[in-house]
Amino acid sequence: MSTIVDKGVGNFVRIGEKLRKLRLSKGLTQEELAERTDLSRSFISQLESDKTSPSIDTLERILEALGTDLKHFFSDVEEERVVFKKEERVPVYDEPEGVKSEILMSGVEDKEIDPILVTLEPGAQTEEESYHEGSEFGFVIQGRIDLYLDDKRYRLKEGDCFYYKADKKHYVKNSGKKKAVLLWIMID
């Protein structure tokens, strides 16, 4: 049986069960986690079913691959972050000329959306993204944009929004003569 950690009088945590939930919340298979940690899939399986115990070093390696650490893994208190201040936004670097993007919710684990505020100068466009899993939603806050999905163009103006499965090549371009601002949300 796997190590069971006493969390106080009568409160126990089964490491394997908690690791399994964390792995699944990250959308990883046992095989993918094994590859990221240089462990075998069978070891991950035994660990998750509480048939074996990890060393501290191994547990730290697994937790790092899952985007957390020992302190947060064993913490009882999960503080839900509700407010994200403007000054906490993280700029996206390496954007094309005339494009400014800011990640609106940084430092949040297990989020299913990734909202980004995108500002495009006249004529500027984002880099073309290849298809990937998930969906994307956008709301034009200011200006006009063209949304390109594969070879099809969609024109949007202030107040319009878009939604599509991200199984197409896609990018946006400011088709107007003034700055365009949009809220772009990637959905897992």
Stockholm file with secondary structure:
# STOCKHOLM 1.0

chainA/1-188         MSTIVDKGVGNFVRIGEKLRKLRLSKGLTQEELAERTDLSRSFISQLESDKTSPSIDTLERILEALGTDLKHFFSDVEEERVVFKKEERVPVYDEPEGVKSEILMSGVEDKEIDPILVTLEPGAQTEEESYHEGSEFGFVIQGRIDLYLDDKRYRLKEGDCFYYKADKKHYVKNSGKKKAVLLWIMID
#=GR chainA/1-188 SS CCCEEECSTTCEEEHHHHHHHHHHHTTCCHHHHHHHHTCCHHHHHHHHTTSSCCCHHHHHHHHHHTTCCHHHHTCSCCCCCCCCCGGGCEEECSCCTTEEEEESSCSCTTCSEEEEEEEECTTCBCCCBCCCSSEEEEEEEESEEEEEETTEEEEEETTCEEEEESCSCEEEEECSSSCEEEEEEEEC
#=GC SS_cons         CCCEEECSTTCEEEHHHHHHHHHHHTTCCHHHHHHHHTCCHHHHHHHHTTSSCCCHHHHHHHHHHTTCCHHHHTCSCCCCCCCCCGGGCEEECSCCTTEEEEESSCSCTTCSEEEEEEEECTTCBCCCBCCCSSEEEEEEEESEEEEEETTEEEEEETTCEEEEESCSCEEEEECSSSCEEEEEEEEC
//
